[in-house]
Amino acid sequence: MLKRLLLAVSVVVVGGVSAFAQTPPPAFDTKAAQAFMIEASTGTILLAKAENKPMSPASLAKLMTMDVVFDAIARGEITPDTEYPVSENAWRTGGAPSRASTMFAALKSRVRVGDLIQGVAVQQANDGCIILAEGISVSEAEFARRMTQHAREIGMPKAIFANSTGLPDGDSKVSVRELVTLAQDLQQNHPDLYKYFGQADFTWNKIYQRNRNPLLPLSMGADGLGTGFAEGEGFSIVASVERNGRRLFLALGGLSSDKERTEEAKRVLEWGLSNFRSQRVFADGEVIAAASVYGGASSSVGLVAKTPVDVYIPVSNPDRLAARIVYRWPLTAPVGAGYEAGTLKVFSGARLVREVPLYTEAPVAKGGLGSRAFDALIELSETVLFSWLWDTPTAT
């Protein structure tokens, strides 16, 4: 079995510390127990702290409810004008009797999907979530299974959702890294519906309600997304800001109070917006590395990214940038052009800041019998010489 080879010999230095830098940049930390923040256009990781540790999503589960609903609209399953009935379960569990976040949908009435979306995005309405869940999937439990399945589809490998609202259930779990992935999907794949997260207020059925996101009134470019609280785990937030063409996605968890959540989210986002600049690492179409090909008409093939590779680096005192290629060695001919053959990992100092898929730039046909026999000898030799460089893929 071929193992993945970490090409330590293919480290590419693409940047360096300023000659005027006397000390490394001060470390930035957050009061949050879990944190994850990226710059959207480059995917650069700006902050990571216990980012894979599972926690209760609390009301942030509503973001997944919205993503499933947005996806159903995109697929043509429903439209904003589709109407769903208000069941007694939705009314009693999430409506006026619950004394929690609600849009006050009346028992046995019917509500448009478009209004339900605004109720959830603006007011984090529990009744709105349950009405949507029951309408789309008959039962909330079935809808929750769809939420978890959708999480896998968009790149959330471990998240579990047991209901549409985030009300305590003991089973729902998500990480802040996964919450950022969810925020990205909402904003990038559903921009026409994402706008409701930034809507300042919502009047429906003659009831006026303000958006519950504490960052929206701060004039910092915030346009989403939501907040949560779980007993024993503290306060959490998922936020997105856009300023001067830069968008950041942030998720924080484990904060001690509503006030601390707002202050810390603002502080972290302002740091991300003010202290970084973009730097191109590899140009569009540039061959980043060459991968060995076993039994091919050519012994190697160039690897390229599908887009220019940029990273977001500190304005002052940047750490050295380095790139490392990880791929299955060697590739076996025939190999088609555009085959996803490996990953480019970009580091700022010791910190991984970006991962980019790499693809073969050209096809490699099978070679003749002589070249295949020679490659077999080369493979045996290199297996002995470089086996100590192999790394074993680990679960994440």
C-alpha positions in Angstrom: 0.0 0.0 0.0 1.3 3.4 -0.9 1.7 5.8 2.0 1.5 9.6 2.0 4.8 11.3 1.8 5.6 14.5 3.5 8.0 16.3 1.2 10.2 18.0 3.7 12.7 18.5 0.8 10.1 20.6 -1.0 9.7 23.3 1.6 9.6 26.6 -0.3 10.5 29.8 1.5 8.4 32.6 0.1 8.8 35.4 2.6 11.0 36.5 5.5 11.1 38.6 8.6 11.7 42.3 8.0 15.3 43.4 8.4 14.1 46.0 10.8 12.2 43.6 13.1 13.9 43.3 16.4 11.4 41.1 18.1 8.7 38.6 16.9 5.1 39.9 16.8 3.3 39.7 20.2 1.1 36.7 20.6 -2.6 37.5 20.3 -5.0 35.6 22.6 -8.6 35.7 23.4 -10.7 35.2 26.5 -12.8 32.7 24.7 -12.3 29.0 25.5 -12.7 28.1 21.8 -11.9 30.4 18.9 -11.5 30.2 15.1 -11.2 33.0 12.6 -10.4 33.1 8.9 -10.0 35.7 6.1 -12.6 34.7 3.5 -10.8 35.4 0.1 -7.7 33.5 1.0 -8.9 31.1 3.6 -6.0 32.1 5.9 -6.5 31.0 9.5 -5.9 34.1 11.6 -6.8 32.7 15.0 -7.2 29.1 16.3 -7.7 28.0 19.9 -9.2 24.6 20.8 -10.9 25.0 17.4 -11.8 21.3 17.1 -13.2 20.8 20.6 -16.9 19.9 20.5 -19.3 22.1 22.3 -23.1 22.5 22.4 -24.2 24.7 19.5 -27.1 26.1 21.6 -29.0 28.7 19.5 -26.2 28.6 16.9 -27.9 25.4 15.7 -30.4 27.7 14.0 -27.7 28.6 11.5 -27.8 25.0 10.3 -31.6 25.1 10.2 -31.3 28.2 7.9 -28.7 26.5 5.7 -30.9 23.5 5.2 -33.8 25.7 4.4 -31.7 27.9 2.0 -30.5 24.7 0.3 -34.1 23.4 -0.1 -35.0 26.7 -1.8 -32.0 26.5 -4.1 -33.0 22.9 -5.0 -36.6 24.0 -5.8 -38.1 21.9 -3.1 -39.8 24.9 -1.5 -40.1 28.7 -2.2 -40.3 31.7 0.0 -44.1 31.7 -0.6 -44.6 28.1 0.6 -46.8 28.1 3.7 -46.5 25.8 6.7 -49.0 25.3 9.6 -48.2 26.2 13.2 -48.5 23.0 15.2 -49.2 22.8 18.9 -45.7 21.5 19.4 -44.2 24.5 17.6 -46.4 26.9 19.4 -45.9 25.4 22.9 -42.2 24.6 22.6 -41.0 27.7 20.7 -43.9 30.1 20.7 -45.4 32.6 23.2 -45.9 30.0 26.0 -42.1 29.1 26.0 -41.0 32.6 27.0 -37.9 32.2 24.8 -36.9 33.7 21.5 -40.1 33.7 19.4 -41.8 35.4 16.5 -45.2 34.8 18.2 -46.7 32.6 15.4 -50.4 31.9 16.3 -51.5 28.3 17.0 -53.1 26.6 13.9 -52.2 29.6 11.6 -50.1 29.3 8.5 -46.9 31.2 7.9 -44.9 31.9 4.7 -41.4 30.4 4.5 -40.1 33.9 3.7 -41.5 35.3 7.0 -40.2 32.3 8.9 -36.7 32.9 7.6 -36.7 36.5 8.7 -38.1 35.4 12.1 -35.2 33.0 12.6 -32.4 35.1 11.1 -33.4 38.4 12.8 -35.0 37.2 16.1 -33.6 33.6 16.4 -37.2 32.5 16.7 -37.6 29.0 18.1 -41.1 28.7 16.8 -40.0 29.6 13.3 -37.4 26.9 13.4 -39.8 24.2 14.5 -42.5 25.2 12.0 -39.9 25.0 9.2 -38.6 21.7 10.4 -42.0 20.1 10.7 -43.1 21.5 7.3 -40.0 20.3 5.4 -39.5 17.0 7.1 -42.8 16.1 8.8 -41.1 15.8 12.2 -38.4 17.8 13.9 -36.4 14.6 14.6 -36.3 13.8 10.9 -35.3 17.4 10.0 -32.4 17.1 12.6 -31.1 14.0 10.8 -31.2 16.1 7.6 -29.2 18.9 9.4 -26.5 16.4 10.4 -26.4 14.9 6.9 -26.1 18.4 5.4 -23.3 19.2 7.8 -21.3 16.4 6.3 -22.0 17.6 2.8 -20.6 21.1 3.4 -17.5 19.9 5.3 -18.5 19.6 8.9 -17.1 16.1 9.7 -18.2 15.7 13.3 -21.1 18.0 14.0 -24.3 16.5 15.3 -27.7 18.2 15.5 -30.6 16.7 17.4 -33.1 19.5 16.9 -33.7 22.6 14.9 -33.5 25.2 17.7 -30.5 24.3 19.8 -32.7 23.9 22.9 -30.9 21.6 25.4 -30.9 18.0 24.3 -27.5 16.5 25.4 -26.6 15.2 22.0 -26.0 18.2 19.7 -22.3 18.9 19.3 -20.2 21.2 17.0 -16.8 22.8 17.0 -16.0 26.5 16.3 -14.1 25.5 13.2 -17.2 23.8 11.9 -19.3 26.8 12.7 -17.0 29.0 10.6 -17.5 26.5 7.7 -21.3 26.8 8.2 -21.1 30.6 8.2 -19.0 30.5 5.0 -21.6 28.3 3.3 -24.5 30.6 4.3 -22.8 33.7 3.0 -21.0 32.4 -0.1 -23.6 30.0 -1.4 -26.8 31.8 -0.5 -26.1 35.5 -0.7 -29.6 36.6 -1.5 -31.0 34.9 1.7 -27.9 35.5 3.8 -28.8 39.3 3.8 -31.6 38.6 6.3 -28.9 38.0 9.0 -27.9 41.7 8.7 -31.5 43.0 8.8 -31.8 45.5 11.6 -35.4 44.7 12.6 -38.4 42.8 11.6 -42.1 43.6 11.8 -44.5 40.7 11.3 -48.1 40.2 12.4 -47.9 43.8 13.8 -45.1 42.8 16.2 -41.8 44.8 15.9 -38.6 43.1 16.9 -34.9 44.1 16.7 -32.1 41.9 15.5 -30.5 40.1 18.4 -27.0 40.2 17.0 -25.1 42.6 19.3 -22.4 43.5 16.7 -24.8 45.0 14.1 -25.2 48.4 15.8 -21.5 48.9 16.2 -20.8 50.2 12.7 -17.9 47.8 12.2 -19.2 46.1 9.1 -20.9 43.1 10.7 -23.7 41.6 8.7 -24.3 38.3 10.6 -24.8 35.7 12.1 -26.0 34.6 15.6 -25.4 34.0 19.3 -25.8 31.2 21.7 -25.7 30.2 25.4 -25.4 26.8 26.9 -25.5 26.0 30.7 -22.0 25.0 31.8 -20.4 26.1 28.6 -21.0 29.8 28.5 -21.8 32.3 25.8 -20.9 31.9 22.1 -21.1 33.8 18.8 -20.6 33.3 15.1 -19.9 36.6 13.3 -19.0 37.9 9.9 -17.7 41.3 9.0 -16.9 42.9 5.7 -14.8 46.1 5.4 -12.8 47.6 2.5 -13.2 44.4 0.5 -12.1 42.1 3.3 -14.4 39.6 4.9 -13.7 37.7 8.2 -15.6 34.8 9.7 -15.3 34.3 13.4 -16.6 31.8 15.9 -16.1 32.1 19.7 -17.2 29.8 22.5 -16.9 29.6 26.3 -17.2 33.3 27.2 -18.4 34.2 30.6 -21.2 36.8 29.9 -23.2 38.5 27.2 -21.1 41.6 27.7 -17.8 39.8 27.4 -19.0 38.0 24.3 -19.8 41.3 22.5 -16.6 43.0 23.7 -14.4 40.1 22.8 -15.9 39.5 19.4 -15.4 43.1 18.5 -11.8 43.1 19.8 -10.9 40.0 17.8 -12.5 41.2 14.6 -10.9 44.6 14.8 -7.5 43.0 15.3 -8.1 40.8 12.2 -9.2 43.7 10.1 -6.5 46.1 11.1 -3.3 44.1 11.5 -3.0 42.0 8.3 -2.4 42.4 4.6 -2.7 40.1 1.6 0.4 38.5 0.0 0.6 36.3 -3.1 2.5 33.1 -2.6 2.0 31.4 -6.0 0.6 32.9 -9.2 -2.3 31.6 -11.2 -1.2 28.5 -13.1 2.3 28.4 -11.6 3.7 25.0 -11.2 4.2 24.6 -7.4 5.9 21.2 -7.3 6.5 18.1 -9.4 5.1 14.8 -8.3 6.8 11.5 -9.2 4.8 9.2 -11.5 5.3 5.4 -11.4 5.2 3.6 -14.7 4.5 6.7 -16.8 5.7 8.0 -20.1 7.1 10.8 -18.0 8.6 10.3 -14.6 6.9 13.3 -13.0 4.1 15.8 -13.5 3.6 19.4 -12.3 1.2 20.2 -9.6 -0.8 23.5 -9.7 -3.6 25.2 -7.8 -6.8 26.1 -9.6 -6.5 29.7 -8.4 -3.8 32.1 -7.3 -2.6 31.3 -3.8 -2.7 34.3 -1.5 -2.3 34.4 2.3 -3.2 37.1 4.8 -0.1 38.0 6.9 0.6 40.5 9.7 1.4 44.0 8.5 4.3 44.3 10.9 6.9 41.7 11.9 5.5 38.9 9.7 6.8 35.4 10.5 8.6 33.5 7.7 6.3 31.9 5.3 7.0 28.3 4.1 5.1 25.9 1.9 5.0 22.1 2.2 3.5 19.6 -0.3 1.7 16.5 0.8 0.8 13.9 -1.8 0.5 10.1 -2.3 3.9 9.1 -3.6 4.3 8.1 -6.3 1.3 8.6 -8.6 0.5 5.6 -10.8 0.2 6.1 -14.5 -2.1 6.7 -16.3 -2.8 10.1 -14.7 -5.3 12.5 -16.1 -4.9 16.3 -16.2 -6.7 18.0 -13.3 -6.5 15.0 -11.0 -6.4 16.1 -7.3 -3.1 14.7 -6.3 -2.1 16.5 -3.1 -2.3 19.5 -0.8 -0.2 22.6 -0.4 0.2 23.5 3.2 1.3 27.1 3.9 2.8 27.9 7.3 3.5 31.3 9.0 6.3 30.3 11.3 5.2 27.0 12.8 1.5 27.9 12.4 -0.5 26.3 9.6 -2.5 29.1 7.9 -3.8 27.7 4.7 -4.3 24.4 2.9 -4.9 24.3 -0.9 -5.7 21.3 -3.1 -3.2 20.7 -5.9 -4.0 19.2 -9.3 -1.9 17.6 -12.1 -1.2 20.2 -14.8 -1.1 17.6 -17.7 -1.9 14.0 -18.4 0.7 11.3 -18.1 0.2 8.1 -20.2 1.5 4.7 -19.3 5.1 4.1 -20.3 6.6 1.2 -22.0 7.6 -2.1 -20.3 11.2 -0.9 -19.9 10.3 2.3 -18.1 7.9 0.5 -15.8 10.6 -2.0 -14.8 13.0 0.8 -14.2 10.4 2.7 -12.1 9.9 -0.4 -10.0 13.6 -0.4 -9.1 13.5 3.3 -8.4 10.4 2.9 -6.2 12.1 0.2 -4.1 15.2 2.3 -3.7 13.3 5.4 -2.6 11.0 3.4 -0.3 14.1 2.3 1.6 15.7 5.8 1.5 12.7 7.9 2.4 10.5 5.7 4.5 11.3 7.7 7.6 9.6 10.7 6.0 6.2 9.1 5.6 3.5 10.4 7.8 0.3 8.5 8.5 -3.0 10.2 7.9 -4.8 10.9 11.1 -8.4 11.5 11.8 -9.4 15.1 12.3 
